[in-house]
Amino acid sequence: MIHYIFSTSEKCDSFIFFKMGKFHFVALFIVSFVFMFLTLFNGEILVMAAGTSDGSESWGYVEVRPKAHMFWWYYKSPYRTKDPNNPWPIILWLQGGPGASGVGTGNFEEVGPLDSFLKPRNSTWLTKADLLFVDNPVGTGYSFVEDEELLVKTDEEAATDLTTLLIEIFNRNETLQKSPLYIVAESYGGKYAVTLGLSALKAIQDKKLKLILGGIALGDSWISPEDFVVSWAPLLKYVSRIDDNGLAEANSLVDKIKQQIAAGKWKAATDTWGDLEGVISTNTNSVDFYNFLLDSGMDPVSMIATELVRQTPRKRYSRYLDSLRTSPGENGDLGLLMNGAIRKKLGIIPDNVEWGGQSGLVFTYLEGDFMKPRINEVDELLNKGVNVTIYNGQLDVICATKGTEAWVEKLKWEGLKTFLSIDRIPLYCGDGKITKGFTKSYRNLHFYWILEAGHFVPVDQPCIALDMVGSITRSSISTR
């Protein structure tokens, strides 16, 4: 049984309650009353949604499992067209972490219509597609669980929850069903994207999900942790950021990680990964893992504090999530924004839920999956004909291009040999003459090398990122 609460009021002061096909109007003026309905239907899927009066935005919760509530926020593009021969696309943005908020970071720091100062973003991806942001997995951002044990422990569990969310959003909206969905992921979000892609395809095949899957884009994505940690020290040595002593110390831990991965000791590998980050930080005078030209704390999006290098990986990561909430300037603090003005606008966030309040726990519960590769899932998607785009920032360390190229070369996809033999094409932004990147494609595999960009490509190179997204969403839809 599915229950709905829907609002077209920007102030969220009236809701329509749908139950078993019958319409009951319920005037609610206190948000806590809404949450009372949310908790009333334990054991049944509950959808609670609200939106602006003009229909340009909608948002809400889906109870993806009993007592596990996932938050989403949808933006309808003002540029949306109604061409049946060229349907307007939708981008589902999946943030990384695990535990970073797509509704917060991806939206207000990277590609949404407003920045964290609530100023219009000229490079918003809304010019190319509708945008759907999700706080995934449950426990991230505004999403929450009523019992800590309900946090996901594997990427597959996260994919199942996301599939449930998509079913509830798309199956009852014929307009959305006509639009191809492109799953665009950043960092650890890439692992969510490929597992979701396969889960969604199965749900489509089983006629449980009414959706057109247009493709998947993996931005600086943590697809093969082993290949990335192997790349760190040699890359930093090449750019003069680490010396031979640091290289040797780092490579010793890399060997240990490889042994742990081979033995299936995934949590131990995650712990050693944390030790390796500490060694790298110490021997590079705190290089920023998201842009090797910077020191920790210089990148306005990452801002990893230097003093954390000798802390446990869990504490260091929790501090990283905190740092993602902050932008330089007087009023740009993302945490204050999300727990202040945005929370007030949304109007349906439960009183006892703080944005990001459970994010650290999300990472803790996924420690056993953190170092597992998802190369096989990429192979499976390619073999099923799904358009897969990979893009990487030149200056990234944590998901370095060298590591990305290494895992791509491990694909068993039949078109790989031809793909690798093709020459790259230079990319420019607009009428500019300066090279901004390179790309090449073969069949349904596409790769973009983005110059002068770190881990957060849309932030560092917004113009070329926007052009790239336009190309991705215009690509042929090969899977239905």
Sequence and secondary structure as in RCSB ss.txt:
>XXXX:A:sequence
MIHYIFSTSEKCDSFIFFKMGKFHFVALFIVSFVFMFLTLFNGEILVMAAGTSDGSESWGYVEVRPKAHMFWWYY
KSPYRTKDPNNPWPIILWLQGGPGASGVGTGNFEEVGPLDSFLKPRNSTWLTKADLLFVDNPVGTGYSFVEDEEL
LVKTDEEAATDLTTLLIEIFNRNETLQKSPLYIVAESYGGKYAVTLGLSALKAIQDKKLKLILGGIALGDSWISP
EDFVVSWAPLLKYVSRIDDNGLAEANSLVDKIKQQIAAGKWKAATDTWGDLEGVISTNTNSVDFYNFLLDSGMDP
VSMIATELVRQTPRKRYSRYLDSLRTSPGENGDLGLLMNGAIRKKLGIIPDNVEWGGQSGLVFTYLEGDFMKPRI
NEVDELLNKGVNVTIYNGQLDVICATKGTEAWVEKLKWEGLKTFLSIDRIPLYCGDGKITKGFTKSYRNLHFYWI
LEAGHFVPVDQPCIALDMVGSITRSSISTR
>XXXX:A:secstr
 EEEEE   TT   EEEEETTEEEEE    HHHHHHHHHHTTTSEEEEEEE TTSSEEEEEEEEETTEEEEEEEE
  TT    TTS   EEEEE  TTT  IIIIIIIIIISSB TTS B TT GGGTSEEEEEE STTSTT EESSGGG
S  SHHHHHHHHHHHHHHHHTT HHHHTSEEEEEEETTHHHHHHHHHHHHHHHHHTTS   EEEEEEEES  S H
HHHHHHHHHHHHHTTSS HHHHHHHHHHHHHHHHHHHTT HHHHHHHHHHHHHHHHHHTTSEETTEEEEETTTST
TT   GGGTTS HHHHHHHHHHHTT  SSSS  HHHHHTTHHHHHH  S TT  TTTTHHHHHHHTTTTTT   H
HHHHHHHHTT  EEEEEETT STT HHHHHHHHTT   TTHHHHHHS  EEE  TT  S  EEEEEETTEEEEEE
TT  S HHHH HHHHHHHHHHHHTS     
